[in-house]
């Protein structure tokens, strides 16, 4: 048990317990030692030890990179790269100090051994080889890794908002949980931070190589000057000693630098996979034996060309052919060939398009410039506003609004957005993502410097202004809204206007299931009747269509129970429910002082309309069967009356007899728009009625 606990707390069981606990202290001491190495001379034996540490650690880092499955697994690499670069430069400075101060008496065995190995008795050849290594390191590996890091950082940062948007869309659609969404967001942020940091860290690699070249030149020139001028050494002795030590120092520091540059290039070009790099290369390079057969044939042909090494080429041709034959045989035994053929046939066969038939209940498509409004890392709060909108609508309307799927749409203008209900476009608007919307609440007298526009939800005159002009607009009495507030408000209004389209039988069943916990007898009575679910759905849709909340489910179902027994149509049942919800309706249309200000029709008008109300049949509701000119005249008078009421600062409410209320609502909603039509029986006790306009 003790061993298991120790292993869980310290996965590196071979290390002392306090090493991991005090790892921050160890790094702090290491950083101080690097600074000390730049100032205080080191003994040759200590320098040899540190040079070996540099080479070994750099090799370990390279091997670590080769075995990674994704770049983000090695998130500490940029910081480690900086530490190793500083450590290597400190070693280079320390070696330079010892070479210049000790001259031919320099005792560094590692540097001397590398110098003897590279020069090999010929100083000119050794220097040329060293220069070639430096050129390869600087021009190929380092510059390539730096460029790849820049491109990877740019694409990682550019792809972050769409990735975040995709995660949020899946969360809103219910495809993933909140925990899974948070994990994916964290992974996306870590990946973006990693590539952004790698872009800067790669510059250290490039600077390291340049510093190595400069130090090498200083070593050689400084060695000649010090050896010949200060120590009286001959040109031959100085050239042999200082060139040997300088080349050795350059090689022993460039080898770990090459390892780190190579690791940097591999890491920033690494794509996520279930396998490490070695397995990926083998799988993808040798996946098709036909390529190996072609390569074997090419080597076989080259073997017979004049001047080519026949035996070597024949050996490679036979080896490649044998490898290709062996891979093909194993593939046939495992059924891989048949699988590939079946996959190819499947791709050529009919395409499954069933997934394209699915439509989202509510979808908000945004243009490219509006994506930052969704990205929380860039200050976007559209997702939070949409979530709050769903919560507010649930409290206000009494129904659970389906999740809103937010997608980016390249087919619309960059600053446009489109709201769709059940796959049908219901509204379109545009906002300025970097500006504020100012609406004048005191009338149209005041003006602002900005782009003249219309508020998309209600069509009010407004201005798009800069953030700097906010104080000026507020002093002039303008209401200020952010772009996300504008979109959320418009979305709310569209959902309210089309709430009846979002209420299906499944949603009604959920509402009934919630009520069943507190009123089981009522639910059992209503839902036990034939076709009760569809009946309740139609009643609720009628109420939502007029902006009446269905949150008071108890009163609604009690009324529906009586209506079903009376065998009346759902539309007529909705009128019964409205009368029982008189307090709710009265409060909805009344002003804060408890007065309901209305437009009324003369008694003669109402009698004439009542005599001409007919049922359209098939549950389509009541209509007014009057002459066309009479209907048009009535609509014109109601529109003019509504304008008068709006100019006085009140909402338009038309008060009529209960007998013609439904028919008048159908007429008004189709020809005028948003006017509340209430019956006199829907005025609750305690509310006063004030007629603003009488239509004669």
C-alpha positions in Angstrom: 0.0 0.0 0.0 2.8 2.3 0.9 4.5 1.7 -2.5 1.3 2.4 -4.4 0.8 5.6 -2.6 4.3 6.7 -3.2 4.0 5.9 -6.9 0.8 7.9 -7.2 2.2 11.0 -5.6 5.6 10.7 -7.3 5.5 9.0 -10.7 9.3 9.3 -10.8 9.9 6.7 -8.0 13.6 6.6 -8.7 14.0 10.3 -7.7 14.1 11.5 -4.1 10.7 12.6 -2.8 11.8 16.2 -2.3 13.1 16.6 -5.9 9.6 17.1 -7.4 8.4 19.0 -4.4 11.3 21.5 -4.7 11.6 21.5 -8.5 10.9 25.3 -8.6 13.8 25.9 -6.3 16.0 23.7 -8.5 15.1 25.7 -11.6 15.8 29.0 -9.7 19.2 27.7 -8.7 19.9 26.6 -12.3 19.0 30.1 -13.6 21.4 31.7 -11.1 24.2 29.3 -12.2 23.7 30.3 -15.8 24.2 33.9 -14.9 27.2 33.0 -12.8 28.8 31.1 -15.7 28.7 34.3 -17.7 30.7 36.2 -15.1 32.9 33.8 -13.2 35.5 31.5 -14.9 34.8 27.8 -14.7 37.4 25.0 -14.2 38.1 23.0 -17.4 36.8 19.8 -15.7 33.5 21.4 -14.7 33.1 22.9 -18.2 33.5 19.3 -19.7 30.8 18.0 -17.4 28.4 20.8 -18.3 29.0 20.3 -22.0 28.2 16.7 -21.7 25.0 17.6 -19.8 24.0 20.0 -22.6 24.4 17.3 -25.3 22.6 14.6 -23.4 19.6 16.8 -22.3 19.3 18.1 -25.9 19.2 14.6 -27.2 16.6 13.6 -24.6 14.4 16.5 -25.7 14.7 15.4 -29.4 13.7 11.8 -28.5 10.8 13.1 -26.5 9.5 15.1 -29.5 9.8 12.1 -31.7 7.5 10.1 -29.4 4.8 12.7 -29.0 1.3 12.2 -30.4 0.5 15.9 -30.6 2.5 19.1 -30.1 0.4 20.3 -27.2 1.5 17.3 -25.1 4.9 19.1 -24.7 3.5 22.5 -23.7 6.6 23.3 -21.6 8.9 23.1 -24.7 9.0 26.9 -25.5 10.2 27.6 -21.9 12.6 24.7 -22.0 14.0 25.9 -25.3 14.8 29.3 -23.8 16.5 27.7 -20.8 18.6 25.4 -23.0 19.6 28.3 -25.3 20.7 30.5 -22.4 22.6 27.5 -20.9 24.4 26.8 -24.1 25.3 30.5 -24.6 26.7 30.6 -21.1 28.8 27.5 -21.8 30.0 29.2 -25.1 31.1 32.3 -23.2 32.8 30.3 -20.5 34.7 28.2 -23.1 35.7 31.4 -24.9 37.1 32.9 -21.7 39.2 29.8 -21.0 40.5 29.5 -24.6 41.6 33.1 -24.7 43.1 33.2 -21.2 44.9 29.8 -21.3 45.8 29.6 -25.0 47.7 26.4 -25.9 47.5 25.4 -22.2 43.7 25.0 -22.4 42.8 21.7 -20.7 39.2 21.2 -21.9 39.2 17.6 -23.1 35.7 17.6 -24.7 36.5 20.7 -26.8 40.0 19.4 -27.7 38.7 16.0 -28.7 36.0 17.5 -31.0 38.6 19.8 -32.5 41.0 17.0 -33.3 38.2 14.8 -34.7 36.9 17.5 -37.1 40.2 19.0 -38.2 41.9 15.7 -38.6 45.4 17.2 -39.1 44.3 19.7 -41.8 43.2 23.1 -40.4 41.8 24.3 -43.7 39.6 21.3 -44.3 38.5 21.4 -40.6 37.5 25.0 -40.8 35.6 24.5 -44.1 33.7 21.6 -42.6 32.8 23.7 -39.6 31.6 26.5 -41.8 29.4 24.1 -43.8 27.9 22.8 -40.6 27.1 26.3 -39.5 25.5 27.2 -42.9 23.3 24.1 -42.8 22.3 24.8 -39.2 21.5 28.5 -39.9 20.1 28.5 -43.5 18.2 25.2 -43.5 17.2 24.0 -40.0 16.9 27.2 -38.0 15.3 29.4 -40.7 12.9 26.7 -41.7 11.8 26.0 -38.1 11.4 29.7 -37.5 9.2 30.1 -40.6 7.1 27.1 -39.8 6.6 28.4 -36.2 5.3 31.7 -37.6 2.9 30.0 -40.0 1.7 27.5 -37.3 1.1 30.4 -34.8 -0.9 32.4 -37.4 -3.1 29.5 -38.4 -3.6 28.4 -34.8 -4.8 31.9 -33.7 -7.0 32.3 -36.8 -8.6 28.9 -36.3 -9.3 29.5 -32.6 -12.6 31.5 -33.0 -14.3 28.9 -35.4 -13.2 26.1 -33.1 -14.6 27.8 -30.1 -17.8 28.5 -32.1 -18.1 24.8 -33.0 -17.7 23.7 -29.4 -20.4 26.2 -28.3 -22.7 25.2 -31.1 -22.4 21.5 -30.1 -23.0 22.5 -26.5 -26.1 24.5 -27.4 -27.4 21.6 -29.5 -26.9 19.2 -26.6 -24.4 17.1 -28.4 -21.8 17.5 -25.6 -22.0 18.2 -21.9 -20.8 21.4 -20.1 -17.8 19.5 -18.8 -16.8 18.2 -22.2 -17.2 21.7 -23.7 -14.9 23.2 -21.0 -12.3 20.5 -21.6 -12.4 21.2 -25.4 -12.2 25.0 -24.8 -9.2 24.5 -22.5 -7.5 22.3 -25.1 -8.0 24.8 -27.9 -6.7 27.6 -25.7 -3.6 25.5 -24.7 -3.0 24.7 -28.4 -3.3 28.4 -29.4 -1.1 29.5 -26.5 1.5 26.9 -27.4 1.9 27.8 -31.0 1.9 31.5 -30.1 4.7 31.0 -27.6 6.6 28.8 -30.1 6.6 31.6 -32.6 8.5 33.8 -30.2 10.7 30.9 -28.8 11.9 30.0 -32.3 13.6 33.4 -32.5 15.8 32.3 -29.7 17.0 29.4 -31.8 17.9 31.7 -34.7 19.6 34.1 -32.3 21.6 31.3 -30.8 23.1 30.2 -34.1 24.0 33.8 -35.0 25.7 34.3 -31.6 27.6 31.0 -32.2 29.0 32.3 -35.5 30.0 35.6 -33.9 31.7 33.9 -31.0 33.6 31.6 -33.3 35.0 34.6 -35.3 35.9 36.4 -32.1 37.7 33.2 -30.8 39.8 32.9 -33.9 40.7 36.6 -34.3 41.1 37.1 -30.6 43.3 34.1 -30.3 45.6 35.3 -33.1 45.9 38.7 -31.5 46.5 37.5 -27.9 48.7 34.6 -28.9 51.0 36.5 -31.2 51.0 40.0 -29.7 50.7 39.3 -26.0 52.3 35.8 -25.7 54.8 35.9 -28.5 53.6 32.7 -30.1 54.4 32.0 -33.7 51.7 32.2 -36.4 51.7 28.4 -36.9 51.4 27.6 -33.2 48.6 30.2 -32.7 46.7 29.1 -35.8 46.9 25.5 -34.8 45.9 26.0 -31.2 43.2 28.6 -31.4 41.6 27.2 -34.6 41.5 23.7 -33.1 39.9 24.9 -29.8 37.5 27.3 -31.6 36.3 24.6 -34.0 36.0 22.1 -31.2 34.0 24.7 -29.1 31.8 25.5 -32.1 31.0 21.8 -32.8 30.4 20.8 -29.2 27.8 23.7 -28.8 26.3 23.4 -32.3 25.5 19.7 -31.9 22.9 20.3 -29.0 21.8 23.5 -30.9 21.1 21.3 -33.9 19.2 18.8 -31.7 17.0 21.7 -30.4 16.4 23.3 -33.8 15.5 19.9 -35.2 13.1 19.2 -32.3 11.6 22.7 -32.8 10.9 22.0 -36.5 9.4 18.6 -35.8 7.2 19.9 -33.0 5.6 22.8 -34.8 5.0 20.6 -37.9 3.5 17.8 -35.7 -0.2 17.1 -36.3 -2.4 15.3 -33.7 -2.4 11.5 -34.1 -2.9 8.3 -32.2 0.7 7.2 -33.0 4.1 8.7 -32.5 6.2 10.1 -35.4 8.0 6.8 -36.1 4.9 4.7 -36.4 3.2 7.4 -38.6 6.1 7.5 -41.0 6.2 3.7 -41.3 2.5 3.4 -41.7 2.1 6.2 -44.3 5.3 5.5 -46.2 4.8 1.7 -46.6 1.0 1.6 -46.7 0.9 0.9 -50.4 3.3 -1.9 -51.7 2.8 -0.7 -55.3 5.0 2.3 -54.6 7.8 0.0 -53.3 7.5 -2.1 -56.5 7.9 1.0 -58.6 11.0 2.1 -56.6 12.5 -1.4 -56.9 12.0 -1.3 -60.7 13.6 2.1 -60.9 16.7 0.9 -58.9 16.9 -2.2 -61.1 17.0 -0.1 -64.3 19.6 2.3 -62.9 21.8 -0.7 -62.1 22.4 -1.4 -65.8 23.2 2.2 -66.8 26.9 2.8 -67.6 29.0 4.1 -64.7 26.5 3.4 -61.9 27.3 1.0 -59.0 25.5 -2.1 -60.3 25.8 -4.3 -57.2 24.6 -1.6 -54.8 21.6 -0.7 -56.9 20.7 -4.4 -57.4 20.9 -4.9 -53.7 18.5 -2.0 -53.1 16.2 -3.3 -55.9 16.0 -6.8 -54.4 15.5 -5.4 -50.9 12.7 -3.1 -51.9 11.0 -5.8 -54.0 11.1 -8.2 -51.1 9.7 -5.7 -48.7 6.9 -4.8 -51.1 6.0 -8.5 -51.6 6.0 -9.1 -47.9 3.7 -6.1 -47.2 1.3 -7.2 -49.9 1.2 -10.8 -48.6 0.5 -9.7 -45.1 -2.2 -7.3 -46.3 -3.9 -10.1 -48.1 -3.8 -12.4 -45.1 -5.3 -9.7 -42.8 -7.9 -8.7 -45.4 -6.6 -5.2 -45.8 -6.8 -5.3 -49.6 -10.4 -6.4 -49.6 -11.2 -3.7 -47.0 -9.6 -1.0 -49.2 -11.6 -2.2 -52.3 -14.8 -2.2 -50.3 -14.1 1.3 -49.0 -13.4 2.4 -52.6 -16.6 0.8 -53.7 -18.5 2.4 -50.8 -17.1 5.8 -51.8 -18.3 5.3 -55.4 -21.8 4.1 -54.2 -24.8 6.2 -53.1 -24.0 8.9 -50.7 -25.9 9.0 -47.4 -27.6 12.4 -47.2 -29.9 11.6 -44.3 -27.9 13.8 -42.0 -28.7 16.8 -44.2 -32.4 16.4 -43.5 -32.1 17.5 -39.9 -33.0 21.1 -39.2 -32.3 23.1 -36.1 -35.2 24.6 -34.2 -33.4 27.9 -33.8 -30.2 28.8 -35.7 -28.3 32.1 -35.6 -25.9 32.4 -38.6 -23.3 35.2 -38.3 -20.9 36.7 -40.8 -17.1 36.5 -40.5 -16.6 39.8 -38.8 -19.0 38.9 -36.0 -17.1 35.7 -34.9 -15.2 37.6 -32.2 -18.5 38.5 -30.6 -18.9 34.8 -29.8 -15.3 34.2 -28.7 -15.0 34.8 -24.9 -11.2 35.2 -25.1 -11.7 38.3 -27.3 -14.3 39.8 -25.0 -17.3 38.4 -26.9 -20.4 37.8 -24.7 -23.0 36.8 -27.3 -23.2 33.2 -26.0 -23.9 34.5 -22.5 -26.6 36.8 -23.8 -28.2 34.0 -25.8 -28.2 31.8 -22.7 -29.8 34.6 -20.7 -32.3 35.1 -23.4 -33.4 31.5 -23.2 -33.7 31.8 -19.4 -35.8 35.0 -19.6 -38.1 33.7 -22.3 -38.7 30.6 -20.2 -39.8 32.8 -17.3 -41.8 35.1 -19.5 -43.5 32.7 -21.9 -43.6 29.5 -19.8 -41.9 27.3 -22.4 -38.5 25.8 -22.7 -36.9 27.5 -25.7 -34.8 25.0 -27.7 -31.0 25.6 -27.7 -29.8 28.2 -30.2 -27.2 26.9 -32.6 -24.7 29.6 -33.6 -22.8 29.0 -36.9 -20.6 31.1 -39.0 -21.8 31.6 -42.6 -19.6 32.7 -45.4 -22.6 33.1 -47.7 -23.8 36.3 -46.0 -22.1 39.7 -45.5 -19.3 39.9 -42.9 -21.4 41.9 -40.5 -24.8 40.3 -41.1 -26.6 37.8 -39.1 -29.6 35.6 -40.0 -32.2 34.0 -37.6 -33.8 30.8 -38.8 -36.7 28.9 -37.2 -37.0 25.2 -38.2 -34.7 25.8 -41.2 -36.6 28.8 -42.5 -35.1 32.3 -42.5 -37.2 34.5 -40.3 -35.1 37.7 -40.0 -31.9 39.3 -41.0 -29.9 42.1 -39.6 -26.5 43.7 -39.5 -24.4 45.2 -36.7 -21.1 47.0 -36.5 -18.9 44.7 -34.4 -16.6 47.5 -33.3 -19.2 50.2 -32.7 -22.2 51.0 -30.4 -25.8 51.5 -31.3 -27.4 54.7 -30.0 -31.2 55.1 -29.9 -32.8 58.4 -29.0 -35.3 57.9 -26.2 -36.4 61.6 -26.3 -37.5 61.7 -29.9 -35.8 62.6 -33.1 -34.7 66.1 -32.2 -31.1 65.2 -31.2 -28.5 64.2 -33.7 -25.2 62.4 -33.5 -22.1 62.1 -35.5 -22.3 58.5 -36.8 -23.8 56.1 -39.3 -27.6 56.5 -39.5 -29.4 53.2 -39.3 -32.5 51.4 -38.0 -32.6 49.2 -34.9 -33.3 45.8 -36.4 -35.8 44.4 -33.8 -38.3 47.3 -33.7 -37.2 49.5 -36.6 -36.4 52.5 -34.4 -34.1 55.3 -35.8 -30.6 54.9 -34.5 -26.9 55.7 -35.0 -23.8 53.5 -35.1 -21.2 55.4 -33.0 -17.7 54.8 -31.9 -16.9 53.9 -28.3 -15.2 57.3 -27.8 -18.6 59.1 -28.5 -20.5 57.1 -25.9 -20.4 59.8 -23.2 -21.6 62.5 -25.7 -24.6 60.3 -26.8 -25.6 59.5 -23.2 -25.6 63.1 -22.3 -27.9 63.8 -25.2 -30.4 61.2 -23.9 -29.5 58.3 -26.2 -29.7 54.7 -25.0 -26.5 52.8 -25.8 -26.4 49.1 -26.8 -23.5 46.8 -27.7 -23.6 44.8 -30.9 -24.3 41.6 -28.9 -27.2 43.3 -27.1 -28.7 44.3 -30.5 -28.4 40.7 -31.8 -29.8 39.2 -28.6 -32.8 41.6 -28.5 -33.6 40.9 -32.2 -33.3 37.2 -31.5 -35.7 37.5 -28.5 -38.3 39.3 -30.6 -38.1 36.7 -33.4 -38.5 33.9 -30.9 -41.5 35.6 -29.3 -43.2 36.2 -32.6 -42.7 32.6 -33.7 -43.0 30.8 -30.4 -46.0 28.8 -31.6 -43.7 27.2 -34.3 -41.3 26.0 -31.6 -43.9 24.3 -29.5 -44.2 20.8 -30.7 -45.8 17.8 -29.0 -42.5 16.8 -27.5 -42.2 20.2 -25.8 -45.8 20.0 -24.6 -45.1 16.6 -23.1 -42.1 18.0 -21.1 -44.3 20.8 -19.7 -47.0 18.3 -18.7 -44.4 16.0 -17.1 -43.2 18.8 -14.9 -46.7 19.7 -13.8 -47.4 16.0 -13.1 -45.0 16.2 -10.1 -47.3 18.7 -8.3 -50.7 18.1 -9.9 -50.9 14.4 -10.8 -54.7 14.2 -10.7 -55.2 17.1 -13.1 -52.6 15.7 -15.6 -54.2 12.3 -15.4 -57.7 13.7 -16.1 -56.6 15.8 -19.1 -54.1 13.4 -20.7 -56.4 10.5 -20.3 -58.8 11.9 -22.8 -58.4 11.0 -26.6 -56.0 13.2 -28.6 -55.4 15.3 -25.5 -51.7 16.0 -26.3 -52.4 17.5 -29.7 -55.4 19.5 -28.3 -53.3 21.0 -25.5 -50.6 21.8 -28.0 -53.0 23.8 -30.3 -54.4 25.7 -27.4 -50.9 26.6 -26.2 -49.9 27.6 -29.7 -52.9 29.9 -30.0 -51.9 31.7 -26.8 -48.3 32.0 -27.7 -49.3 33.3 -31.1 -50.8 36.3 -29.3 -47.9 36.8 -26.9 -49.7 35.2 -23.9 -47.5 33.3 -21.5 -48.4 29.6 -20.9 -46.5 29.5 -17.6 -49.8 29.2 -15.6 -50.2 25.6 -16.7 -52.6 24.7 -14.0 -55.3 27.2 -15.1 -54.6 26.3 -18.7 -55.1 22.5 -18.2 -58.2 23.0 -16.0 -59.8 25.1 -18.8 -58.7 22.5 -21.4 -60.3 19.7 -19.4 -63.6 21.5 -19.5 -63.3 22.5 -23.1 -62.6 18.9 -24.2 -65.7 17.7 -22.3 -67.7 20.4 -24.1 -66.3 19.2 -27.4 -65.3 22.7 -28.6 -62.5 23.5 -31.0 -59.0 24.3 -29.6 -59.3 27.9 -30.9 -62.5 28.4 -28.9 -60.8 26.7 -25.9 -58.0 29.3 -26.1 -60.7 32.0 -25.7 -61.9 30.3 -22.6 -58.4 30.1 -21.2 -57.9 33.8 -21.9 -60.9 34.7 -19.8 -59.6 32.7 -16.9 -56.2 34.4 -17.3 -57.8 37.8 -17.1 -55.4 39.0 -14.4 -52.4 38.0 -16.4 -53.6 39.6 -19.6 -54.7 42.8 -17.8 -51.3 43.2 -16.1 -49.6 42.6 -19.4 -51.4 45.4 -21.2 -51.9 47.9 -18.3 -49.5 50.7 -17.5 -47.7 50.8 -14.1 -50.5 52.9 -12.7 -53.1 50.1 -13.3 -54.8 51.9 -16.2 -55.5 50.0 -19.5 -55.5 52.6 -22.3 -57.3 51.3 -25.3 -58.7 51.9 -28.8 -62.4 51.1 -28.9 -64.9 50.5 -31.6 -68.4 52.1 -31.6 -71.3 49.9 -30.7 -72.6 50.0 -34.3 -69.2 48.9 -35.6 -69.1 45.9 -33.3 -72.6 44.9 -34.1 -71.9 45.1 -37.8 -68.7 43.0 -37.4 -70.5 40.5 -35.2 -73.2 39.9 -37.8 -70.5 39.1 -40.4 -68.2 36.9 -38.4 -68.0 33.4 -39.9 -66.0 30.3 -39.1 -63.3 29.6 -41.7 -63.6 25.9 -41.0 -61.0 23.2 -40.4 -59.9 25.0 -37.2 -58.5 27.9 -39.1 -60.3 30.4 -37.0 -62.9 33.2 -37.4 -62.9 35.7 -40.2 -65.0 38.8 -41.1 -67.1 38.3 -44.2 -67.8 42.0 -45.0 -67.4 43.9 -48.3 -63.7 44.5 -49.2 -64.1 48.3 -49.1 -65.7 48.1 -45.6 -62.8 45.9 -44.3 -60.2 48.1 -45.9 -61.8 51.2 -44.3 -61.9 49.5 -40.9 -58.2 48.5 -41.2 -57.3 52.1 -42.2 -59.1 53.6 -39.1 -57.5 51.1 -36.7 -54.0 51.9 -38.2 -54.6 55.7 -37.8 -55.8 55.2 -34.3 -52.7 53.1 -33.5 -50.5 55.8 -34.8 -52.2 58.4 -32.5 -51.8 56.1 -29.5 -48.1 55.5 -30.3 -47.5 59.2 -30.6 -48.8 59.6 -27.0 -46.2 57.0 -25.9 -48.5 54.1 -25.2 -48.7 50.6 -26.7 -51.7 50.0 -29.0 -54.5 47.9 -27.4 -57.8 47.3 -29.1 -60.7 46.6 -26.8 -63.7 44.7 -28.4 -66.6 42.4 -27.5 -65.7 38.7 -26.7 -67.8 37.6 -29.6 -65.6 39.3 -32.2 -62.2 39.3 -30.4 -60.7 36.4 -32.3 -61.9 37.6 -35.7 -60.6 41.1 -35.0 -57.2 39.7 -34.0 -56.9 37.7 -37.2 -57.8 40.8 -39.2 -55.4 43.1 -37.3 -52.4 40.6 -37.2 -52.6 40.1 -41.0 -53.1 43.7 -42.0 -51.5 45.9 -39.4 -49.1 44.0 -37.2 -48.3 44.2 -33.5 -51.5 45.4 -31.8 -52.9 43.6 -28.7 -56.6 42.7 -29.1 -58.4 42.0 -25.8 -62.0 41.3 -24.9 -64.0 43.3 -22.3 -64.4 40.0 -20.4 -60.6 39.8 -20.1 -60.4 43.0 -18.0 -59.7 41.9 -14.4 -61.1 43.6 -11.3 -59.0 46.4 -10.0 -58.0 47.8 -13.4 -59.3 50.9 -15.0 -60.0 51.4 -18.7 -59.3 54.6 -20.5 -60.3 55.0 -24.1 -57.8 57.1 -26.1 -59.4 56.7 -29.5 -63.0 55.8 -30.4 -63.5 54.5 -34.0 -67.0 55.4 -35.2 
